């Protein structure tokens, strides 16, 4: 979702370089013999803006209908968690960040990639204190997305409205940073410091609005809170959808934020979606969807419950849901069994990237609960400050999903050799841009550099769900009907 130490990344991404501002340096007190000094925490400012330096971290290239990001060096940072205080760094790595062997962290420390309070970590046995500041430099790889360009529908002094292609997250989250709408608009269209008004699932295409100022963002957000924003989606579903209007008000519960899975459940949040069939071609139906609320995956979950899942939905139209694929809420599995079946089904198809997760994410066994952060950006319509970790994947509850080695069998040995015999330096070029001539460059500590992954086909990166129209008190933005929604379209 994978660069070295994804478990650590999920924690270390909690403090962005964009948010930090320098605080006045307090007077240093006299330290007792052998006592380690911990500087006070830095003050944070609200909001995030990405600068030219962030956009220049790497570059894009296009191949086989895909937009790809050249691997780059990146710092994940965090303050010491309360549960880490009094524990050694080695113990934290061994218990909470097990996606990598300890030999990786030893080699990373030797290479100067692990820093504590901006000082290179010399000894992983160092005991952590409150306010300790950790920095982990990794060689970061991002999954490919569709090469389809972002079409700008409207741009004026107040807003930017685009037609988002499927497979792109709205803003940095999980394994995605440069392959996001925010970064592409900043890098290729010079549209910076945009404010998120609403979000779409990564696999959902369509109308996406950004405000250019905080004032505009607040004004539209007020319309959202007052339920004055009308949303219209279109999708293609399996089978012959009823001709009459269908209303679904089943409550929706999040099963896993990491994998991004929800289901109908009485304990879930209330929601309402109105459906109306537009056409039927003998195999599948084009359906207009009017969500009156903005729950995670609301349209997709309600369609599955009604027995008409989206034709190519990579989550809710899978065999893992059972013979009826979740129709009527009949699953016949516990949540843990369902997650395991979904992951195994995508593993067999080598398509975990479609879920926005990787083997390393699944193998990490952090003590974080599976709550608070989704692996995808949701359909919910809300004002939101852009946060690098707002969609970071969390740990799957339980141990049902087995661990699978994500590095070659001799990876441990190679790292031990590097640790003992090689001076790797301090990664002075952490933020360098990797040009065309260096596409074959490999990082000696990077697990991802040692793995050959199957690229998804452009077709796999398109899901037949599209945000067709967003209408408010002062605006009405609409995109063209997608090709797959045309009445004469053939599968």
N, C-alpha and C positions, 0 to 999 in steps of 0.2 A: 503493500500500500501503500526490490526492497533493499534498502540501504542497511549497512551494518548497524546492529543494535536497535531494531524497531521498537522494542519494549522501552529502551532508554529514550528513543526519540519521542515516544508518546508522552513521557514525563518531561524530557528536556525541551520539548517544544512549547512548554507552558509559558515561557517568557520570551517575547520576540525582541529582536534588536530594534524593531521599529518603535517599540513602546518605551524604550528606556531613555531617561534623561538624567544627567549627572546631578548628584546631590552634593551640597557643601561637605567638604571633608571634615569630619569631627576630629577633635584632638585624640591622639592615640594614648591610651592608658599604658602604664608600665606593666609589662607581662611578667608573670612568674617564670621561674626557670623551667624550660621545656614546654611552656604553654604556647598554643598555636593561636595566632591572632585571626579573628573573623571580622571583616569589615561590615558596617551596617548595610542593610538592604537599600538598593537604589529606589528612588521614587519612580512611579510609573505614571504616564499620562494616558488618558482615555483616547480611544480611536487609534486607527492605524492608517498610515499612508506608505505606499511603496515608492521608493525613489529610483532614480536612474541606476544607482549602484546595485539595487536589488534586481532590476531588470537585466543588468549586464552580467549576472552570475553565470549565465550559460546562454545557449542559442538553440534555435529549432532547426530541424531538417525534416524533409518530407520523403516518405518511402512507402510504396505499395498502398497508396491511399490513406496513409496514416501520418499524423503530426507527431514527431518524436523530439525528445529533449536530450541533448548531450549530457552525460553524467557530469556532475560538478561537486565541489566541496562545499559543505554547509555546516553551520554550527547550530546544534540544538542546545538549549540552555534551560536550567531550572534552579530554583532554590531548594534546599534540603527539605524533604517532606518530614512532617512531625514524627512519623513512624520510623524514619531513618536515624533520628538523633540517637547517639550512643552506639550505633552499629558501625562496623567498618565498611569502607567502600567495597571491599572484596565480598563481604557478606551480602550487601545490597545487590551487587551484580549476580551473585550465585543464586539468590532466592527470588529476585523480582525481574531480572532481565536475562532469562535463560535461553533466549533465541540464539545467543552466541555463546560459544564455550569461553571459559575463563581465560584461555590462552589468547583469545581475541582481545580482551580488555587489557591483558598484560602487554601485548604487542602494541595496542593503541596508546597505552601510557608511555611506553618506551619511545614511540614515535612522536610524543608531544601532543597527541590528539585529545587527551583527557586533561582538563585543567580544573583546579579547585581554587576559587577566589582569584582567578586569572593567573595562578602559578601552576606550572606543569606538575602533574601528580607523579611523585617519585616512588611512593609506596602505597599499594592498594589496601594495606592494612590500616591506613589512616582512619581514625575514628571521626565520624561526622558530627558537627555541631549545628545548633540552630542558626539559621541565616547563612550557612555555607552556600556558595554559588558554584554550580557545576556547569561545565561547558564540554560538549562532546562533538568533535569534528568528524563528520562522516563523508563518505563518497556516495552521493545521493543519485539514485536512478528513479525515473518516473515512468509509469506505464504510458503507452501510446494512446492517443485519442484520434478521432476522425480528422482527416485533413480538410474537411468541409469548412470553408471560411465563415466567420461570424459576420452576418449581415446587419448593418446598422439601419434600423427602420426610421428612427427619429433622433435628431440631436439639436438641442436648443440651449438657451442659457440655464435652464432648470434641470433637464433630464437627458439621459441617453437611453434609448430603447433599442434593444437588439433582438435578432432572431437567433437564439442559442441552438447550436447543433447538439444532437445527442452525444453522450459520452463525456462531455466537459463538465467538471464541477464549476460552480459559480465562483468560488474563491478558494484560496489554499486550504487544503484539508487532507489529512492522512498522507498518502504517498504523493499527492498532487500539489504542485506549487506553480511552476511555469505553465503547465498544461491546464490552465484554468481561464475562465472568461476574464477575470480581473487582470491577470498578467498579460494575456494576449491583447486586450484592449490597451493596456499601458505600453506594451512593447511595440505593437504594430500600428496603433491608431493614435498614440500619444494622448490617450484619455486616462488621466490619473486622478487620484484622490476621489474616487467615486464612492457613493454611499449606497449600500444595499437596501433596497426597498422591500423586495421579496426574493425568494429563492425557488429554484426548481431542482428536482432530483437530477443527479448526474446523467441518468439515462433518458430524461425527459427533455424534449426540444421545445422551442417556441419563444413566445414573447417574454422578455426579461427586462425589467426597468431598473435604472440606477438614478439616484439624485446627485446633482452636482454640488449641492450645498446642504448643510445640516438643516437649515430652515425648510427647504423643500422636502427633505426626508421626513421631518417631523409633521409637516402638513399632510403628506400622503399617508403617513403612519396613523394619523388621527382618523382618516377615512377608513383605514383597515380596521382599527379598533371599533369604529362605529358600524362595521359591517356594510359600508357604502361601496365597497369595491366588488364589482361583478367579474367573475372569472369564467371563461369558457374554454374547455379542452375538447380535443377530438382524438379518438383512438380506433384501432382496428382489433376486434375481439374474435375469438373462436366461436363458430357456429352462428345460428340464426337468432339474433337478439329480438325480443318481443317488439312489435310495432308500437304498442302503447307506451306512454311515459312510465318509467320505473323509478321509484324512490327508495333509496336504501339509507337506513338510519342506524345501522349496527355499530356499536362502540368498537373502537380499535385499540389494541394493546401492543406495545413494542415488545417483541420477543428477544431481540438482540440488536443493540446499537452497533456492535462491531460488524456483523455481517449485513446489517440493515434489513431486518426481517420483522414484519408485524403480522397480526392476525386478528380476526374478530373475537372478542371476548367480553363477557358482561362486566369484567373489572376494568375494561378499557375506557378511553375518553369518548364522550359522545360526539357524533358527527353526522353529517347529512350530505348525500350526493343525489342529484337528479340526473337520470339518463334518458336519452331519446335517440332511437335508431335513425340514421340518415340513409343508409343503403345496405343491401345484402347481395353478395355475388355468387351465392350457392355454397360457399365454404366459410366465409367470414363476413362480419358486419362492421360497418363504420358507425360509431356511436358518438354522439355529442354528450359531454359530461359537464355538469354545473355543480361544482363543489361549494357548499354553503359554509363549510369550515375548512381548515387547512391542516388536518392531521397528517402525520408522516405516512406516505404511500396510500393515502385515503382512496383515491380513484382505483388504484390497482388492487387493493385489498377488497374493496366493495365489489368490483367486477369478478374477482375470484370467488367470493362468497356467493354471488348470484349464479355462478356456473359458466361465466363467459370471460375467462381470463384474456388479457392482451396476448395476441398471437405469439409474439416473440419475447414475452416478459421473462428475463433470466432468473427471476425469483419465484413469481407466483404462477407460472405455467410450467412447473417442473414435476417430474415423476416422484420426487421426494415427498410430495404432499399426499401421496396415496392414489388409488385408482380413480377417485373422483376429483383429484387435484384441489382438495380443500373446499369443494362446493358445499354450501350450507354449514360451513365450519367443521365438517367431518374430516378429521385428520388421522386419528387413530394412533398418534404418537405423542410422546411427551415433547416439551419444547427442546430438550437436549437431544432427543432422538431425531427430531426434525432438523435441527441445525447440523447434526452430524451427517444426515442423509443429503442435505443440500450441498454441504461442502464436498462430500465424497462424489456427488454427481458432477460437480464442476471440476473436481480433481481429475476424474476420468476423462473429461473433455478438455483438460488443460486450459480451463477458462476461469481460473480464480480471479484473474485481473478484471474480468467483467463485473465481479462483485466488488472490486475496488480493494481487495485484500490479497495477501500473499501467504505462502507457507510460513514465512518468518513471523507474520502477525499471529498466525494460529499457534505457533510454537511458543510464543512468549507467554509466560505464566505469571504476569504481574499480579499483585494482590489488589489491584483496582477492581471495583465492581463494574459490571457491565451496565453502566448508567451514565447518562449525561451527554454523550457525544456520539453522533451517528457517523457511520462510514460514508454516508452520502449526505448531500445537502437536500433538505426535505422540500416538499411542495408548500410548506406553510408560508403564509404571507405575513411578514413582520419586518419591522425596521430592525437592523442589526448592525452593530459595528463589526467590521471585517476582522476576524481573529484567525490567526494562522492555525490554531489548534481547535477551532470551533467544531470541526467534524472529525477530529482524530479518533481512530479506532480504539476501542477499549477491549479488555480481555473477555473472552467468552466464558460464561459461568460453567463450572463443572469441569471434569476431566475426561468427558466422553470423547472429545475429539483428540484422536491419538497424535502424538508428536511424530513428525517425519523429518529426517535429516534434510537440511536445506543447504548443506555444503558438502563438497566431495569427502570421501572417506578419509583421505589423507590431509584434510584441512587443518586438523589439530596439530599434526606433526609439522606441517609447513609453517604454522604460526609460531610454534615453539622454536623452530630453526631461525625464523626471522627475529624472534625475541632475543635469542642468544648470540646470533652471528651478524645481524644486520643493523646498521644505524640508519633508521628511516627518516631522520630529520624531523622538523617541526611543522611541516606543511605550510611553509610561508606563503604559498600561492593558493590558499584555501578558496579564494573567491575568483580564481582565474577562469577565463572563458576558454572552453575546449574547442579549437577550430577544426576545420575539415581535415587538416593534416594529422590531427591527433585522435581521430575517431577510434583507432585501435589501441589507444593508451589504456593500460590496466592499472588499477591501484592494488598494491600487494596485500592490503588488509581487507579489501572489499569482497564479500561473499557474492554479491550480485555479479561482479565482473567474472566470476568463475562459472556462472550458470548461463546456459543457452535456453531462452524461453521462446515458445511459439508465439508469434505475433497474431493477434486477433485479426480476422478479416474485417474490412470496412462494414460489411453487412452485419457482423456480430455486434458492432458498436451502435446500431440503430435500434431503438425500441419504438413501437408504434403508439406513442403517446405524445401529444403535442399541445402546448399552451397556445391556443389560437387567438384569444382576445382577453384583454384586461381593460375594464372600463371603470372610471371613477367619476366624481362630481365634475371634474374639469378636464377630463381627457378620455380618449377612446383609442387604444392602440390595438392593431390587428395585423397578423402576418398572413401570408399566403397559405392556402391549404396544402399540406405536404402531399407529395406524389402518391404515397401509399394510401391516402385517404380519398383519392379520386374514385368515382363510381365505377369507371371502366378499368381500374387497376387490376392486374392479374398477378397472383403470387408466383 
